Amino acid sequence: MKLHCQLFAILLLCAGLSHGHAANSVRPNIIFILADDLGYMDVGCYNPKTFYETPRLDALAASGMRFTQGYAACPVCSPTRGSIMTGKYPPRFGVTDYIGANRPGKLLPAPNADHLPLEEVTIAERLRDAGYATFFAGKWHLGDGEFSPNAQGFGPGLVGNNQFYYPPSDEPSPNPRDDPKTTDRIANEAVKFIAAHKDQPFFAYLPFLAVHIPVGAKKELIEKYEKKKLGVPSDAWGQEGDSKVRLVQNHAAYAAMLEQLDSAIGRVLDAVDQNGLREQTVVIFMSDNGGLSTAEGHPTSNLPFRGGKGWLYEGGVREPWIVRAPGVTKPGSLCATPVVSTDYYPTLLELAGLPLSPEQHRDGVSLVPLLKGAELTRGPLFWHYPHYGNQGGRPGGAVREGDWKLIEWYEDESLELYNLKDDLAETHNLSAKYPDKVKELHDKLIAWRKSVNAVMPTPNPNGDADAAKFKAKTTRP
């Protein structure tokens, strides 16, 4: 009887190990590609009339699901990046503007943390602890030193500074003249990582620097678009607040930089196929905020969307969103449900077959039902940007529920109400016509701010002078 029990225990142990190995072997690889400042209307699969050329992103969309109402949690970079890593809205972790920002105006901006707190368990840490190899190369912008990606689930051994980190390498970096945004370097490192880890699950996070300013790319690509530019409308300008806004896509160097990014993404996806990993690799693509249209060179246009990077209008927060999950997403499928970058954390956990962590990803909802083609009631989306953007945007908050979107501007507490189904360009403020809807959404926005401990901007004793300086810096074409 004792021998029989021992044999039974051994069989159970072996079965458990076998089951664990099987579970590990079917876990999908995950590649998360994040563009910097890329607008929704810059990508061909979202805008067939775009001046730019993005054949590899278009092909990725055709092979997976394209979200038409995917949002960043903030109209600038660091907060959105933190929301992806944590599954939380930016006010919860204290980074509500890009790290290093401190621009006053009529109001003094809310305090802005200079790092993502180590208490946050990032999605990289969760996946690493579940046996995933993790990879990082590119733009971090969530803290330096002890707050680098080496401390947040990546590395160890990544080298760089607050903004940019890369794996150590003996290979010479590409010529900055040809690769000013390190686009090819990031792709090169990712291709090597994929080949080296093809026999174990991996999470590769590729936060590219492109297409952020300063604008630059390979000379031959710029020359290609200079020729193409001759056949499109010349520059045209409108006005957004105190800022000029570009109305035409025709920037040759920007187009070249985007083609270089698109090609680099294609090389990464080719590496997945060449290593026989396509059917077991989830690929995600999005941008950290909207296209830059109202300042700092105005390289792109987001029309018909209003505003751009640094603004709470759709041009600043609606992003290109693509997810390819083999066996889950139907090729060429579309999803029109509004979703936000906090949703990636629980979505990736569920795709990986791992338990959810609701206390960590408190503001995220798993999108797996949507990826499968089912419906999902996501609930309202919220934004809190208590800062002055370099691009002309001013402190404010917003809520979207259904087709309705409310924006509150903190300087004068004014409210704007839009129905996005009927008015995608946010040109018709309906606040006077629908006061009950304004009150309903504003009450929800106020309650949400309280729930996430959102810090508000405060009066500025030198407000008029600082506001004048701010205006002068954001009105140049």
PLY file of the C-alpha trace (Angstrom):
ply
format ascii 1.0
element vertex 477
property float x
property float y
property float z
element edge 476
property int vertex1
property int vertex2
end_header
0.00 0.00 0.00
2.86 2.39 0.89
4.64 1.59 -2.40
1.42 2.18 -4.33
1.02 5.61 -2.72
4.61 6.52 -3.53
4.15 5.53 -7.17
0.91 7.52 -7.33
2.67 10.59 -5.91
5.47 10.28 -8.47
2.92 10.01 -11.28
1.14 13.13 -10.00
4.43 15.04 -9.84
5.36 14.02 -13.38
1.92 14.94 -14.61
2.25 18.32 -12.93
5.64 18.97 -14.51
4.34 17.85 -17.88
1.32 20.10 -17.57
3.50 23.01 -16.52
5.78 22.50 -19.52
2.83 22.28 -21.86
1.28 25.40 -20.44
4.58 27.22 -20.82
5.09 26.01 -24.39
1.76 27.34 -25.60
2.12 30.74 -24.02
2.33 33.30 -26.78
5.28 35.53 -27.40
4.37 39.21 -27.21
5.82 42.06 -29.24
4.63 45.52 -28.25
5.59 48.23 -30.75
5.11 51.83 -29.63
5.57 54.75 -32.00
6.36 58.24 -30.72
4.06 61.12 -31.77
2.55 59.19 -34.69
-0.89 60.45 -35.67
-3.94 58.31 -36.41
-4.21 59.85 -39.88
-0.53 59.25 -40.67
-1.04 55.50 -41.24
-2.33 54.19 -44.56
-4.78 51.66 -43.15
-6.47 54.51 -41.27
-6.17 57.12 -43.98
-5.89 55.85 -47.57
-5.25 59.44 -48.71
-2.26 59.97 -46.44
0.88 61.51 -47.96
2.94 58.95 -46.08
3.64 55.32 -46.97
3.22 52.59 -44.33
2.90 49.26 -46.20
4.16 47.10 -43.32
1.76 48.58 -40.79
-1.04 48.29 -43.32
-0.20 44.60 -43.80
-0.11 44.08 -40.02
-3.60 45.56 -39.76
-4.80 43.29 -42.57
-3.52 40.27 -40.64
-5.13 41.22 -37.32
-7.65 43.59 -35.74
-7.63 47.33 -36.29
-9.20 49.46 -33.56
-10.78 52.66 -34.83
-11.38 54.21 -31.40
-8.23 53.36 -29.49
-6.93 56.03 -27.13
-3.79 57.02 -25.27
-4.27 57.80 -21.58
-2.65 61.21 -22.09
-1.88 63.56 -24.99
1.86 63.43 -24.19
4.36 60.61 -23.87
5.48 59.68 -20.32
1.99 59.31 -18.80
0.82 57.08 -21.64
3.94 54.94 -21.35
3.30 54.57 -17.64
-0.31 53.59 -18.26
0.83 50.74 -20.52
3.33 49.53 -17.95
0.93 49.70 -14.98
-2.65 49.36 -16.24
-3.45 52.56 -14.34
-4.48 56.07 -15.26
-1.55 58.52 -14.91
-2.83 60.40 -11.81
-2.56 57.17 -9.81
1.22 56.96 -10.31
1.90 60.69 -10.33
3.29 61.15 -13.86
0.78 63.40 -15.63
3.11 65.19 -18.06
6.30 64.20 -19.83
9.04 63.82 -17.26
10.98 67.06 -16.92
8.09 69.34 -17.88
7.29 72.36 -15.72
5.72 75.07 -17.86
3.64 77.70 -16.02
0.85 79.82 -17.50
-2.15 81.46 -15.92
-2.04 78.47 -13.57
0.86 76.69 -11.94
0.89 73.11 -13.24
0.26 70.22 -10.89
3.34 68.48 -9.48
4.74 65.88 -11.88
6.81 62.92 -10.62
10.19 62.31 -12.23
9.85 58.52 -12.31
7.47 55.59 -12.32
7.31 54.35 -8.72
9.03 51.04 -8.04
5.95 49.94 -6.11
4.18 49.52 -9.42
4.41 45.95 -10.72
4.85 46.50 -14.43
3.51 44.18 -17.11
7.14 43.33 -17.87
7.66 42.19 -14.27
4.53 40.05 -14.34
5.56 38.36 -17.57
9.19 37.96 -16.49
8.12 36.33 -13.24
5.98 33.92 -15.27
9.00 32.74 -17.25
9.09 35.23 -20.10
12.36 36.59 -21.42
11.98 40.37 -21.68
13.50 42.82 -24.14
13.73 46.60 -24.25
15.35 49.02 -26.68
14.34 52.62 -27.29
12.55 55.36 -25.40
11.76 54.77 -21.73
11.18 58.28 -20.31
9.88 56.93 -17.00
12.88 57.51 -14.78
16.64 57.16 -14.58
19.11 55.31 -12.37
17.27 53.12 -9.90
14.05 53.81 -11.84
15.37 52.70 -15.22
13.83 49.80 -17.18
16.45 47.58 -15.53
14.42 47.97 -12.32
11.03 47.50 -13.96
11.20 44.05 -15.49
13.68 44.54 -18.32
17.39 43.95 -18.62
19.47 43.65 -16.56
22.35 45.52 -18.12
20.50 48.01 -20.31
22.55 51.17 -20.80
21.33 54.71 -21.35
19.63 57.56 -19.51
16.17 58.73 -18.46
14.85 58.76 -21.99
16.71 56.10 -23.99
17.99 52.64 -23.06
19.50 49.85 -25.15
21.04 46.41 -24.67
24.82 46.55 -24.45
26.43 45.75 -27.79
29.89 45.52 -29.33
28.47 46.38 -32.73
28.83 49.97 -33.89
25.64 51.99 -33.83
24.20 53.05 -37.19
25.39 56.41 -38.50
23.26 59.10 -36.81
23.04 60.86 -40.17
21.19 57.85 -41.59
19.47 56.76 -38.38
18.86 59.91 -36.32
16.09 58.30 -34.26
17.98 55.00 -33.68
15.16 53.26 -35.59
17.42 50.72 -37.28
19.37 50.11 -34.09
16.19 49.20 -32.21
15.11 46.85 -34.99
18.57 45.24 -35.19
18.56 44.50 -31.47
15.01 43.12 -31.61
15.82 40.81 -34.53
18.78 39.37 -32.61
16.69 38.90 -29.48
13.92 37.07 -31.34
16.36 34.62 -32.89
18.08 34.01 -29.57
14.82 33.34 -27.70
12.75 31.48 -30.25
12.54 28.44 -27.96
11.06 30.25 -24.94
8.24 32.74 -24.48
9.34 36.34 -24.72
7.99 39.85 -24.25
9.68 42.38 -26.52
8.82 46.03 -25.90
9.97 48.27 -28.75
9.29 51.94 -27.93
10.67 53.61 -31.04
11.82 57.24 -30.97
10.35 57.99 -34.40
8.51 60.08 -35.44
9.32 62.55 -32.66
11.14 65.79 -33.50
13.80 66.66 -34.50
12.76 65.33 -37.89
15.34 63.40 -39.89
15.89 60.28 -41.97
18.05 58.77 -44.69
18.91 61.22 -47.45
17.58 59.05 -50.26
14.21 58.68 -48.51
13.89 62.42 -48.01
14.66 62.98 -51.69
11.93 60.48 -52.62
9.30 62.48 -50.74
10.59 65.83 -51.95
9.65 64.62 -55.43
6.31 63.26 -54.23
5.59 66.58 -52.53
5.42 68.30 -55.93
2.12 66.55 -56.61
0.25 67.45 -53.42
-1.18 70.71 -52.01
1.28 73.21 -50.55
1.32 74.25 -46.91
-1.94 75.45 -45.41
-2.58 76.67 -41.88
-5.44 77.04 -39.47
-5.69 78.18 -35.87
-6.11 76.20 -32.64
-6.27 78.50 -29.65
-3.11 80.60 -29.79
-1.35 78.06 -32.00
-1.13 77.64 -35.74
-2.15 74.18 -36.90
-1.03 72.38 -40.04
-3.85 71.44 -42.40
-1.89 69.50 -45.06
0.33 66.43 -44.99
3.34 67.16 -47.22
6.42 67.17 -44.96
9.06 65.21 -46.90
11.49 64.56 -44.05
8.68 63.47 -41.74
7.40 61.10 -44.42
10.90 59.67 -44.83
11.27 59.18 -41.08
7.94 57.35 -41.01
8.91 55.09 -43.92
12.13 54.24 -42.09
10.07 53.34 -39.02
7.62 51.28 -41.06
10.47 49.37 -42.72
12.12 48.67 -39.36
8.85 47.30 -37.99
8.65 45.13 -41.08
12.10 43.67 -40.37
11.01 42.75 -36.85
7.87 41.05 -38.17
9.95 39.25 -40.81
12.18 37.92 -38.03
9.10 36.47 -36.34
8.17 34.64 -39.55
11.72 33.52 -40.33
12.02 31.91 -36.91
8.71 30.07 -37.33
6.98 32.07 -34.59
4.14 33.80 -36.42
1.36 31.57 -35.09
2.49 31.91 -31.50
3.33 35.61 -31.38
0.97 38.41 -30.40
1.87 41.73 -32.03
0.58 45.08 -30.76
1.10 48.48 -32.33
0.07 51.93 -31.14
1.35 55.48 -30.69
1.90 57.23 -27.35
-0.07 60.35 -28.35
-1.39 62.16 -31.38
0.56 63.66 -34.24
2.43 66.93 -33.73
0.49 69.59 -35.65
0.39 72.80 -33.59
4.01 73.66 -32.69
7.67 72.64 -32.85
7.79 72.46 -36.63
4.19 71.30 -37.18
5.32 68.24 -39.19
1.93 66.58 -39.74
-1.80 67.18 -40.00
-4.41 65.22 -38.06
-7.47 66.35 -40.02
-10.34 65.66 -39.70
-9.40 65.34 -36.04
-8.98 68.52 -34.07
-5.73 69.48 -32.37
-2.82 67.11 -31.92
-0.11 66.20 -29.46
-0.60 68.07 -26.18
-4.34 68.60 -26.72
-7.34 66.79 -25.27
-9.15 66.90 -28.59
-9.25 63.72 -30.66
-6.13 64.66 -32.59
-4.14 64.45 -29.37
-5.43 61.20 -27.88
-6.94 58.97 -30.59
-4.25 56.59 -31.83
-3.56 53.96 -34.45
-4.21 50.66 -32.62
-3.47 47.26 -34.17
-3.53 43.86 -32.47
-2.64 40.57 -34.13
-3.25 37.58 -31.87
-3.14 34.35 -33.93
-6.06 32.09 -33.14
-7.85 34.96 -31.43
-8.15 37.87 -33.85
-9.72 37.46 -37.26
-7.54 38.84 -40.08
-8.79 42.14 -41.41
-11.26 42.66 -38.58
-12.30 46.03 -37.18
-13.31 47.11 -33.69
-15.11 50.39 -33.03
-15.39 50.05 -29.23
-13.59 52.90 -27.40
-10.59 51.51 -25.51
-7.60 53.06 -23.76
-3.95 52.19 -23.15
-4.57 51.03 -19.56
-6.40 48.04 -21.11
-3.25 46.42 -22.46
-2.06 45.10 -19.07
-5.01 42.77 -18.31
-5.36 41.92 -22.00
-1.79 40.64 -22.19
-2.17 38.68 -18.96
-5.26 36.93 -20.30
-3.65 36.21 -23.66
-0.68 34.72 -21.80
-2.96 32.52 -19.70
-1.92 34.26 -16.50
-4.13 35.37 -13.59
-5.35 38.94 -13.69
-4.13 41.44 -11.08
-7.08 43.78 -10.54
-5.38 45.72 -7.76
-2.53 46.55 -10.15
-4.33 47.19 -13.43
-7.16 48.99 -11.66
-8.12 51.08 -14.66
-7.67 48.44 -17.34
-10.20 46.04 -18.82
-9.19 42.91 -20.72
-10.02 43.33 -24.38
-9.88 39.61 -25.19
-13.66 39.46 -25.81
-13.27 42.22 -28.40
-10.30 40.46 -29.97
-12.51 37.40 -30.39
-15.18 39.46 -32.12
-17.58 39.62 -29.17
-18.99 42.75 -27.57
-17.65 44.41 -24.45
-19.04 47.27 -22.39
-15.82 49.13 -21.67
-17.34 51.97 -19.63
-16.28 55.64 -19.72
-12.75 56.78 -20.52
-11.06 59.61 -18.62
-8.18 62.04 -19.06
-6.43 64.43 -16.67
-3.78 66.77 -18.06
-3.16 69.52 -15.47
-0.33 71.07 -17.48
0.55 73.45 -20.31
1.75 71.51 -23.30
4.67 72.66 -25.42
2.24 72.38 -28.31
-0.29 74.95 -27.08
-2.64 72.72 -25.12
-3.81 73.95 -21.74
-4.66 72.29 -18.42
-7.83 70.27 -18.64
-9.65 67.02 -18.20
-12.02 64.98 -20.31
-14.44 62.07 -20.21
-15.85 60.02 -23.04
-18.92 57.81 -22.59
-20.66 56.36 -25.62
-20.70 58.96 -28.38
-20.42 61.86 -25.92
-17.23 63.61 -24.91
-16.90 66.39 -22.35
-13.80 68.57 -21.97
-13.20 70.80 -18.95
-10.60 73.58 -19.19
-9.11 74.28 -15.79
-8.10 77.92 -16.40
-11.67 79.19 -16.53
-13.64 76.01 -15.69
-15.34 76.17 -19.08
-16.97 73.03 -20.48
-17.25 71.73 -24.03
-19.57 68.92 -25.09
-19.30 67.01 -28.36
-21.12 64.13 -29.98
-18.32 62.28 -31.75
-20.66 60.19 -33.86
-22.04 63.31 -35.52
-19.07 65.63 -35.07
-15.76 63.81 -35.31
-13.92 67.12 -35.74
-15.27 68.51 -32.43
-16.39 71.76 -34.02
-19.90 72.05 -32.51
-19.90 72.65 -28.77
-23.28 71.34 -27.57
-22.93 72.31 -23.91
-25.64 74.98 -24.08
-28.03 72.66 -25.91
-27.66 69.68 -23.57
-27.08 70.99 -20.02
-28.28 67.74 -18.43
-25.70 65.72 -20.37
-23.03 68.25 -19.40
-23.89 67.88 -15.71
-24.03 64.09 -15.94
-20.59 63.79 -17.54
-19.01 66.55 -15.46
-20.17 64.87 -12.26
-18.57 61.63 -13.45
-15.32 63.43 -14.30
-15.19 65.08 -10.88
-15.92 61.79 -9.11
-13.24 60.03 -11.16
-10.63 62.68 -10.33
-11.36 62.14 -6.66
-11.12 58.36 -7.00
-7.65 58.52 -8.58
-6.36 61.31 -6.32
-5.82 63.61 -9.27
-3.89 66.76 -8.34
-5.16 70.01 -9.84
-3.16 73.04 -11.02
-3.18 76.09 -8.74
-3.40 79.88 -9.26
-0.19 81.52 -10.50
0.67 84.93 -8.94
2.67 85.71 -12.09
0.02 84.24 -14.34
-0.42 86.97 -16.95
3.31 87.28 -17.65
3.82 83.51 -17.81
0.78 83.14 -20.05
2.22 85.71 -22.47
5.54 83.83 -22.60
3.68 80.58 -23.23
1.68 82.12 -26.06
4.81 83.50 -27.73
6.44 80.06 -27.74
3.49 78.29 -29.35
2.44 80.63 -32.17
5.40 80.25 -34.52
4.63 78.26 -37.71
0 1
1 2
2 3
3 4
4 5
5 6
6 7
7 8
8 9
9 10
10 11
11 12
12 13
13 14
14 15
15 16
16 17
17 18
18 19
19 20
20 21
21 22
22 23
23 24
24 25
25 26
26 27
27 28
28 29
29 30
30 31
31 32
32 33
33 34
34 35
35 36
36 37
37 38
38 39
39 40
40 41
41 42
42 43
43 44
44 45
45 46
46 47
47 48
48 49
49 50
50 51
51 52
52 53
53 54
54 55
55 56
56 57
57 58
58 59
59 60
60 61
61 62
62 63
63 64
64 65
65 66
66 67
67 68
68 69
69 70
70 71
71 72
72 73
73 74
74 75
75 76
76 77
77 78
78 79
79 80
80 81
81 82
82 83
83 84
84 85
85 86
86 87
87 88
88 89
89 90
90 91
91 92
92 93
93 94
94 95
95 96
96 97
97 98
98 99
99 100
100 101
101 102
102 103
103 104
104 105
105 106
106 107
107 108
108 109
109 110
110 111
111 112
112 113
113 114
114 115
115 116
116 117
117 118
118 119
119 120
120 121
121 122
122 123
123 124
124 125
125 126
126 127
127 128
128 129
129 130
130 131
131 132
132 133
133 134
134 135
135 136
136 137
137 138
138 139
139 140
140 141
141 142
142 143
143 144
144 145
145 146
146 147
147 148
148 149
149 150
150 151
151 152
152 153
153 154
154 155
155 156
156 157
157 158
158 159
159 160
160 161
161 162
162 163
163 164
164 165
165 166
166 167
167 168
168 169
169 170
170 171
171 172
172 173
173 174
174 175
175 176
176 177
177 178
178 179
179 180
180 181
181 182
182 183
183 184
184 185
185 186
186 187
187 188
188 189
189 190
190 191
191 192
192 193
193 194
194 195
195 196
196 197
197 198
198 199
199 200
200 201
201 202
202 203
203 204
204 205
205 206
206 207
207 208
208 209
209 210
210 211
211 212
212 213
213 214
214 215
215 216
216 217
217 218
218 219
219 220
220 221
221 222
222 223
223 224
224 225
225 226
226 227
227 228
228 229
229 230
230 231
231 232
232 233
233 234
234 235
235 236
236 237
237 238
238 239
239 240
240 241
241 242
242 243
243 244
244 245
245 246
246 247
247 248
248 249
249 250
250 251
251 252
252 253
253 254
254 255
255 256
256 257
257 258
258 259
259 260
260 261
261 262
262 263
263 264
264 265
265 266
266 267
267 268
268 269
269 270
270 271
271 272
272 273
273 274
274 275
275 276
276 277
277 278
278 279
279 280
280 281
281 282
282 283
283 284
284 285
285 286
286 287
287 288
288 289
289 290
290 291
291 292
292 293
293 294
294 295
295 296
296 297
297 298
298 299
299 300
300 301
301 302
302 303
303 304
304 305
305 306
306 307
307 308
308 309
309 310
310 311
311 312
312 313
313 314
314 315
315 316
316 317
317 318
318 319
319 320
320 321
321 322
322 323
323 324
324 325
325 326
326 327
327 328
328 329
329 330
330 331
331 332
332 333
333 334
334 335
335 336
336 337
337 338
338 339
339 340
340 341
341 342
342 343
343 344
344 345
345 346
346 347
347 348
348 349
349 350
350 351
351 352
352 353
353 354
354 355
355 356
356 357
357 358
358 359
359 360
360 361
361 362
362 363
363 364
364 365
365 366
366 367
367 368
368 369
369 370
370 371
371 372
372 373
373 374
374 375
375 376
376 377
377 378
378 379
379 380
380 381
381 382
382 383
383 384
384 385
385 386
386 387
387 388
388 389
389 390
390 391
391 392
392 393
393 394
394 395
395 396
396 397
397 398
398 399
399 400
400 401
401 402
402 403
403 404
404 405
405 406
406 407
407 408
408 409
409 410
410 411
411 412
412 413
413 414
414 415
415 416
416 417
417 418
418 419
419 420
420 421
421 422
422 423
423 424
424 425
425 426
426 427
427 428
428 429
429 430
430 431
431 432
432 433
433 434
434 435
435 436
436 437
437 438
438 439
439 440
440 441
441 442
442 443
443 444
444 445
445 446
446 447
447 448
448 449
449 450
450 451
451 452
452 453
453 454
454 455
455 456
456 457
457 458
458 459
459 460
460 461
461 462
462 463
463 464
464 465
465 466
466 467
467 468
468 469
469 470
470 471
471 472
472 473
473 474
474 475
475 476
